[in-house]
Amino acid sequence: MLSKTAKNNILETIGQTPIVRLNQIGQDLNVNFFAKLEFFNPGGSVKDRMAVHMIDRAEEEGRLQPGGTIIEATSGNTGMGLALVGATRGYHCIFVMADKQSEEKRAALRAVGAEVVVCPTNVEPDDPRSYYSVANKLAAETPNSLYTRQYWNPHNPEAHYLTTGPEIWEQCGTELDALVISIGTGGTVSGISKYLKEQNPNIQIIGVDPVGSIYYDLFHSGKMPEAHGYFVEGIGEDFMPDTMDLTSMDDIIQVDDRESFDMAREVIKKEGILCGGSCGSAVKGALKYAARFHDEPKKKNILILLPDGSRPYLSKFLNDDWLASTGLYDETSS
Ligand SMILES: Cc1ncc(COP(=O)(O)O)c(C=O)c1O
């Protein structure tokens, strides 16, 4: 019995994450909100799905040999997914991270045996100090290494086309009207959208982008804006990655740091859902989107994908002193 029910290793617990109805947030709006909780994945985020898929494909294609080294530029979550693969399959991992990512994320990666290299956040992607440039250099210098290049790797969106999309369709089917997703590499939104639109082209796919990132302007005006810094982690970009398909979305909604952090804190307090900062962005984006359906006769079902959990952010947006130091906290904050 035990040998039949037990998973063979931790990677087999990735996916099949639960969907939970929101019971407090947005109850004044004429929609039903549901959240898909990706922090139920063993590495704590939606990124476990694409991490294991990128390595499976590299192994199949002979691009990663036993005992090799996995290299990635990561805001932490992709690194954790890759670190779990490294731990279970015997690969060494080196992760290059921008200095704005929380110390908890770095400590967690080191705990799973990875090496972490920290680079400055506010430099151009082609600057030799940027985390993309440093990862390129490490990959060139490290024998038997694979740089997974999540921003350019087609197996990133493919993972969501093959797993997350079908899973959402199985869980929601024809009752789903819209899906709201915060966007970084675009792998999640592009892969899920491709699958769901093949099943039902009427499902609305809504991306949420932080103020300071380029996607909102590119989508709405086709013009490349000047990017600027922001605090929310894991979403937005200052360049256009290959993994982002802007046509996969019916709309992109913009939210700022304050809205994201206030909303994440409110979701945690009111729903007991221990979510991360970009989940606050997604929920706030969903509330803005849902306001359009004020006069609809039938309530729409809106699913919000929550990419990760609270634990990596205990010293960041969940810490009042840190939040106050950014100017994003006052007596009106959640
Ligand atoms: C916390 C968090 N939210 C959202 C995303 C966005 O996912 P994607 O890169 O698939 O667009 C990421 C990606 O790193 C993330 O780490």
The ligand as an SDF file (V2000), in Angstrom:
LIG
                    3D

 16 16  0  0  0  0  0  0  0  0999 V2000
    6.8160   35.6490   -7.5160 C   0  0  0  0  0  0  0  0  0  0  0  0
    6.5840   35.5280   -8.9790 C   0  0  0  0  0  0  0  0  0  0  0  0
    5.4250   35.9120   -9.4900 N   0  0  0  0  0  0  0  0  0  0  0  0
    5.1710   35.8360  -10.8160 C   0  0  0  0  0  0  0  0  0  0  0  0
    6.1070   35.3930  -11.7060 C   0  0  0  0  0  0  0  0  0  0  0  0
    5.8120   35.4370  -13.1790 C   0  0  0  0  0  0  0  0  0  0  0  0
    5.8390   34.2250  -13.8620 O   0  0  0  0  0  0  0  0  0  0  0  0
    6.3640   34.1570  -15.3620 P   0  0  0  0  0  0  0  0  0  0  0  0
    7.8550   34.3630  -15.3080 O   0  0  0  0  0  0  0  0  0  0  0  0
    6.0140   32.7940  -15.8290 O   0  0  0  0  0  0  0  0  0  0  0  0
    5.7050   35.2420  -16.1460 O   0  0  0  0  0  0  0  0  0  0  0  0
    7.3280   34.9880  -11.1960 C   0  0  0  0  0  0  0  0  0  0  0  0
    8.4000   34.5660  -12.0780 C   0  0  0  0  0  0  0  0  0  0  0  0
    9.5920   34.5650  -11.7030 O   0  0  0  0  0  0  0  0  0  0  0  0
    7.5850   35.0510   -9.8060 C   0  0  0  0  0  0  0  0  0  0  0  0
    8.7730   34.6760   -9.2730 O   0  0  0  0  0  0  0  0  0  0  0  0
  1  2  1  0
  2  3  1  0
  2 15  2  0
  3  4  2  0
  4  5  1  0
  5  6  1  0
  5 12  2  0
  6  7  1  0
  7  8  1  0
  8  9  2  0
  8 10  1  0
  8 11  1  0
 12 13  1  0
 12 15  1  0
 13 14  2  0
 15 16  1  0
M  END
$$$$
